[in-house]
Each structure stands twice: as C-alpha cells, then as structure tokens.
C-alpha cells in the first residue's frame, strides 16, 4: 500500500481508502465488518463515513447506522484507534432528516456552530472514539453548483456567506483545541468556496482546511478545471469519491441495471450516472479497458490514483470481491497509448456525470 502525507498534519493516509456509505443499508453488520477487516489487512488505514450515512439519506429506519457499525467493529475487535484515519462529515440543511440529525435544523438555515458541536458529540458516541481525525462540511452551505450541477446561476442568500464560513472555521478551531477533532476539511466544494476558506483562515489566523473531498472520475473530471491547481499550490489534497461512478464504470450495468443494485433499487437517485451520455461514455471506456486486457474498474481507479492532486481514492463496495479488485488496482499499469485514448474519449464525453 502506498501512503501519502496529509499536508500540514502529522497524518499519513493510504492511497486507497474505504468508503462506508452502504453500511447499514445494502450491507449488514457482518458484511460491513468483513470489508473493514479486509481493508485493514491490506494496509488501508483511511475510513470515510458521515453522520448522514447510510445513503440514500431518506431511509429513516437506519439513520446513523454506518457510524454505529464502525464503532461496534472497532470495539469488538479492539482496534488500535491510533492506527486509523477516520473522516466523518457534518451535513448541511436537509429538511427530511432534520429530526434525525438535528438539533432543530430548518432547511433554509445554514449549519451553525451549535449544530456542528452537537453533531460531533453524537458522531463520537456512535464511533466509540474520543476524536475524529478530520471533520468535513458535507456540502457548501450556500447556493452553488454541486451534486450534479455544472452551470452556476447566482441566487442571493438571506445570510452573510463570508461570516458564515468564518463562523464555521472558528467552530472547527474550537473543536480542534478541545481535542474532539484533529483537523477539518470541505466536501463538494467549488474553487471559490475553497479559496474563501483559505482566505478567511489566513486573515483571522485560524487553521486552514487540510483536505477536500469531491467527486472525480473518468465520467467527471470537472475538478481539473479550477480545483486541481488549488489542491497543488495550496497543498490541500483531494480525497476523491465516486471514482467508478457509483459502479457504472465497472461496465456491469451497460445492458441493464443489475438486480438489487443501487441503480435497480433507486434509479432516479443516481440519475447523474445513468443518463445516456454517461452510459455511452462508459461503454467506450469499458471497451478501451478490454482492448488493453485491463479490468474496467481497475483502469478507472488507476487513472484517478495517478493524478498529481490526489491524496486518497475512496473505494466503496458492497462485496469483498469488489473491494479486493479495487485493492488490486494499485498494481495496474496504464500504458501511454491507453492514456491517450482516454483523452480522446474525454474530449468526446467531457462531463457526462458532474
């Protein structure tokens, strides 16, 4: 396993990390534990979770089960907590889960210092731990383009965005000083948002975010446009998620969604990966992988791993055999000719799944 140092921290993260958003929904505790065991046995030390998980987020009966499963697994197996890098996320306004994740969030109100602190206490309890290595703001708390949106149409908020970001950073600093979190970062952010966090943190002599967690894959290379330069110049690495497009880039859904898969169960929820352009692009990427006798999923992951701005690649799976395949991607070698053909497909299908 390759490890990367997280800039401005004492932490090192495995190049591959374990995404856990299916734990408690598509995966029961036993299955989740098996994947956690496999990850650790193969040198993965980075576990990514969130207070919102499992996802989709409207399954009220299993809210928070992901963190509970991880906490139970650590306790049952007497895991050395210091050997892990655990990342969790506090969510922004989401009306249908306010009563579950709370306290008292209203959809039009931004996340506050009070709700961040309350969320952290609950996360720590569920995870059976005294600290979170990195706490992320799950998505921008303003009107912006994320979760499937490329274009930006400005809509004025009814609160001061700059003051809210400063308040969020100040809260993160309080949590760092209290020992409840070690560092913080952002997720699903834009170039403007990440630079605003940096600008305010530097101006107020507060800690900067140390990581950004955004989608990045063969089907969505929008991070390259503005965010990649920030990652490299400001030393805030990308923890990439959806690196195989939620499973689409494996090629197994080209002739129809696999029964009981996330796309079969909730086709509308993941529509950004199932539009015609995305499926057409996937077909070309899968055929390219076959041409070079490479597993399509391993090609997709290896492409992401080799980007200069990548800190860690989040790999989520519902079966141990899939996780093993992702681990095997570390040894995949992509020849220059294949990379050239990837660029040709990218020019044809530039951002099919933003």
C-alpha positions in Angstrom: 0.0 0.0 0.0 1.2 3.5 -0.8 0.7 6.2 1.8 0.5 10.0 1.3 1.2 12.6 4.0 -1.7 14.9 4.5 -0.2 18.4 4.2 0.1 20.5 7.4 -0.7 17.5 9.6 1.1 14.5 11.2 -1.2 12.1 9.4 -0.5 9.7 6.6 -3.3 8.2 4.6 -3.4 5.1 2.4 -3.8 5.8 -1.3 -6.9 3.7 -1.2 -9.5 4.4 1.5 -12.6 2.6 2.5 -15.9 4.3 1.7 -18.7 3.1 4.0 -22.0 4.7 2.9 -23.6 1.3 2.2 -23.0 0.1 5.8 -26.4 -0.2 7.4 -28.4 -0.2 4.2 -27.0 -2.5 1.5 -24.6 -4.1 3.9 -25.5 -5.6 7.3 -23.1 -5.5 10.3 -21.4 -8.8 9.4 -20.8 -7.8 5.8 -19.5 -4.4 6.9 -17.1 -5.9 9.4 -15.7 -8.3 6.7 -15.0 -5.3 4.5 -13.4 -3.4 7.3 -11.3 -6.4 8.2 -10.2 -6.8 4.5 -9.3 -3.1 4.2 -7.1 -3.2 7.4 -5.5 -6.4 6.4 -4.5 -4.9 3.1 -3.0 -1.7 4.6 -5.9 0.6 4.2 -5.9 2.9 7.2 -8.4 5.6 6.0 -12.1 5.1 6.7 -14.6 7.6 5.3 -18.0 8.0 6.8 -20.6 10.7 7.7 -23.4 11.4 10.1 -25.7 11.2 7.1 -24.8 7.6 6.2 -26.0 5.2 5.1 -27.1 6.7 1.8 -29.7 7.3 0.3 -30.5 9.6 3.1 -34.2 9.1 3.3 -34.1 5.7 4.9 -35.2 6.9 8.4 -35.2 3.5 10.0 -31.4 3.1 9.6 -30.1 6.6 10.1 -26.6 6.8 11.6 -26.1 3.0 11.3 -22.8 3.4 9.3 -21.0 5.2 12.2 -22.6 2.8 14.7 -21.3 -0.2 12.7 -17.8 1.2 12.5 -17.8 2.0 16.3 -19.1 -1.5 17.1 -16.4 -3.1 14.8 -13.6 -1.1 16.5 -14.9 -2.1 19.9 -15.4 -5.8 19.1 -12.0 -6.2 17.5 -10.1 -4.0 20.0 -8.8 -1.9 17.1 -5.9 0.4 17.8 -7.6 3.7 17.1 -4.3 5.5 16.5 -3.6 3.3 13.5 -6.7 4.6 11.7 -7.5 7.9 10.0 -11.3 8.4 10.4 -13.1 11.1 8.5 -16.7 12.0 9.2 -18.9 14.8 7.9 -21.5 17.1 9.3 -24.3 17.8 7.0 -25.9 21.0 5.8 -29.6 21.7 5.9 -31.7 18.7 4.7 -35.3 19.0 5.8 -36.3 15.3 5.6 -33.6 14.3 8.1 -33.6 17.4 10.4 -35.4 15.5 13.1 -32.9 12.6 12.9 -29.6 14.5 12.7 -30.6 17.8 14.4 -30.9 19.6 16.6 -33.7 21.7 15.1 -32.3 22.4 11.7 -34.6 24.2 9.3 -33.9 23.7 5.6 -33.4 27.4 4.9 -31.0 28.0 7.7 -27.2 27.3 7.4 -25.3 24.9 9.7 -24.3 26.7 12.8 -21.6 26.4 15.4 -24.2 24.9 17.8 -25.3 22.2 15.4 -21.7 21.3 14.4 -20.7 20.8 18.0 -23.8 18.8 18.8 -23.2 16.6 15.7 -19.6 16.0 16.7 -20.6 14.8 20.2 -23.1 12.3 18.6 -20.6 11.2 16.0 -18.0 10.5 18.7 -20.5 8.5 20.7 -21.6 6.4 17.7 -18.0 5.7 16.6 -16.9 4.8 20.2 -13.9 7.1 19.9 -12.6 10.3 21.6 -11.6 12.1 18.5 -12.3 12.4 14.7 -9.1 12.8 12.6 -10.7 15.0 10.0 -14.2 16.5 10.1 -15.7 17.7 6.8 -18.5 20.1 6.0 -20.5 17.7 3.8 -21.5 20.2 1.2 -21.5 24.0 0.7 -24.0 25.9 2.8 -24.9 28.4 0.2 -26.5 28.5 -3.3 -23.9 26.9 -5.6 -23.3 24.2 -8.2 -22.6 20.8 -6.8 -24.3 17.4 -6.7 -24.8 17.1 -10.5 -24.7 20.8 -11.4 -22.2 22.3 -13.8 -23.6 25.7 -14.5 -23.8 28.4 -11.9 -26.9 30.6 -11.6 -26.5 33.1 -8.8 -29.2 33.3 -6.1 -28.6 35.7 -3.2 -28.7 34.1 0.2 -30.5 35.6 3.1 -27.4 35.4 5.3 -23.8 36.6 5.0 -21.9 33.8 3.4 -18.5 35.2 4.4 -19.5 35.5 8.0 -21.0 32.0 8.0 -17.7 30.5 6.6 -15.7 32.3 9.2 -18.1 31.1 12.0 -17.6 27.5 10.7 -13.8 27.8 10.7 -14.0 29.3 14.3 -16.1 26.4 15.4 -13.7 23.9 13.8 -10.9 25.7 15.7 -12.7 25.3 19.0 -13.2 21.6 18.3 -9.5 21.2 17.4 -8.5 22.9 20.7 -10.9 20.7 22.6 -9.3 17.6 21.1 -12.6 16.4 19.6 -11.3 16.7 16.1 -7.7 16.9 14.8 -8.3 18.7 11.6 -11.1 19.8 9.3 -11.9 20.0 5.6 -14.5 20.6 3.0 -16.6 18.4 0.7 -18.4 19.0 -2.6 -16.8 22.5 -2.7 -16.2 24.9 -5.5 -13.0 26.8 -6.3 -14.5 30.0 -4.9 -15.5 28.2 -1.7 -12.2 26.5 -1.1 -10.3 29.7 -1.7 -12.7 31.6 0.6 -12.0 29.1 3.4 -8.2 29.6 2.9 -8.5 33.4 2.7 -10.6 33.8 5.8 -8.5 31.3 7.8 -5.2 33.1 6.9 -6.7 36.5 7.6 -8.0 35.5 11.0 -5.0 33.3 11.9 -7.2 30.2 12.1 -6.5 26.7 10.8 -6.9 26.0 7.1 -8.8 23.1 5.8 -6.4 20.2 5.2 -8.4 18.2 2.6 -11.1 18.5 0.1 -13.5 15.6 -0.7 -15.1 15.9 -4.2 -16.2 13.6 -6.9 -13.6 12.7 -9.5 -13.6 10.0 -12.2 -13.4 9.3 -15.9 -17.0 10.5 -16.0 -16.5 13.6 -14.0 -13.1 15.4 -14.4 -14.5 18.9 -13.5 -12.1 19.0 -10.6 -9.3 19.6 -13.1 -10.7 22.9 -14.2 -10.0 25.1 -11.1 -9.8 22.9 -8.1 -6.7 20.9 -9.1 -4.5 24.0 -9.2 -5.7 25.0 -5.7 -5.0 21.5 -4.4 -1.4 21.6 -5.7 -0.5 25.2 -5.0 -2.2 25.4 -1.6 -1.4 21.9 -0.6 -4.9 20.7 0.1 -5.2 17.3 -1.5 -8.2 15.7 -3.0 -9.9 12.7 -1.4 -11.8 11.6 -4.5 -15.1 9.9 -4.3 -17.3 8.2 -6.9 -14.2 7.2 -8.7 -16.0 4.4 -10.6 -19.2 6.4 -11.0 -21.1 4.6 -8.3 -20.3 1.3 -10.0 -21.2 2.4 -13.5 -17.6 2.3 -14.8 -17.4 -1.4 -13.9 -19.5 -1.9 -17.1 -21.8 -4.3 -15.3 -24.8 -2.0 -15.9 -24.4 -1.4 -19.6 -27.1 -3.9 -20.7 -29.4 -3.0 -17.8 -29.2 -2.4 -14.1 -28.0 -5.4 -12.1 -30.9 -6.7 -9.9 -30.9 -5.2 -6.3 -28.1 -2.8 -7.1 -28.4 0.8 -6.1 -29.4 1.7 -9.7 -32.1 -1.0 -9.8 -33.5 0.0 -6.4 -33.2 3.8 -6.8 -32.7 4.7 -10.5 -33.8 8.3 -10.0 -31.5 9.0 -7.0 -28.3 8.3 -9.1 -29.5 9.8 -12.4 -26.3 11.7 -13.0 -24.6 8.4 -13.6 -27.4 6.8 -15.7 -28.1 9.4 -18.3 -27.5 8.5 -22.0 -24.2 10.4 -22.3 -22.8 8.7 -19.2 -23.7 5.3 -20.3 -22.3 5.9 -23.8 -19.1 7.2 -22.4 -18.9 4.2 -20.0 -19.4 1.8 -23.0 -16.3 3.4 -24.7 -14.2 3.3 -21.5 -15.1 -0.4 -20.9 -14.3 -1.3 -24.5 -11.0 0.5 -24.1 -10.1 -1.5 -21.0 -11.0 -4.7 -22.7 -8.7 -3.7 -25.6 -5.8 -3.5 -23.3 -6.9 -6.5 -21.2 -7.4 -4.5 -18.1 -10.4 -4.7 -15.7 -12.5 -1.6 -16.3 -12.9 -0.8 -12.7 -9.1 -1.1 -12.1 -8.5 1.1 -15.1 -10.8 3.8 -13.7 -9.3 3.7 -10.2 -5.7 3.6 -11.5 -6.4 6.7 -13.7 -7.6 8.6 -10.6 -4.7 7.3 -8.4 -2.1 8.7 -10.8 -3.3 12.3 -10.7 -0.9 14.7 -9.0 -3.6 16.3 -6.9 -4.9 13.1 -5.4 -4.4 12.4 -1.7 -6.6 9.3 -1.4 -9.1 7.5 -3.5 -12.3 6.4 -1.8 -13.4 3.0 -2.8 -16.8 1.8 -1.7 -18.2 -1.6 -2.3 -21.0 -4.0 -1.2 -19.0 -7.2 -1.7 -15.5 -8.2 -0.5 -14.6 -9.5 -4.0 -15.2 -6.0 -5.4 -13.0 -4.4 -2.7 -10.3 -6.9 -3.5 -10.4 -5.9 -7.1 -10.1 -2.2 -6.1 -7.0 -3.1 -4.0 -5.6 -5.0 -6.9 -5.9 -1.8 -9.0 -2.8 -0.5 -7.2 -0.7 -2.7 -9.4 -2.4 -1.8 -12.6 -0.1 -0.1 -15.1 -1.8 2.2 -17.7 0.4 2.5 -20.8 0.7 5.8 -22.5 -1.2 4.6 -25.5 -4.2 3.8 -23.3 -4.0 7.2 -21.6 -4.0 8.9 -25.0 -7.2 7.1 -25.9 -8.7 8.0 -22.6 -8.2 11.7 -23.5 -9.8 11.1 -26.9 -12.9 9.7 -25.1 -12.8 12.6 -22.6 -12.9 15.1 -25.4 -16.0 13.4 -26.8 -17.8 13.0 -23.5 -16.3 15.8 -21.3 -18.5 15.9 -18.2 -21.3 13.3 -18.6 -21.7 12.9 -14.8 -20.9 16.1 -12.9 
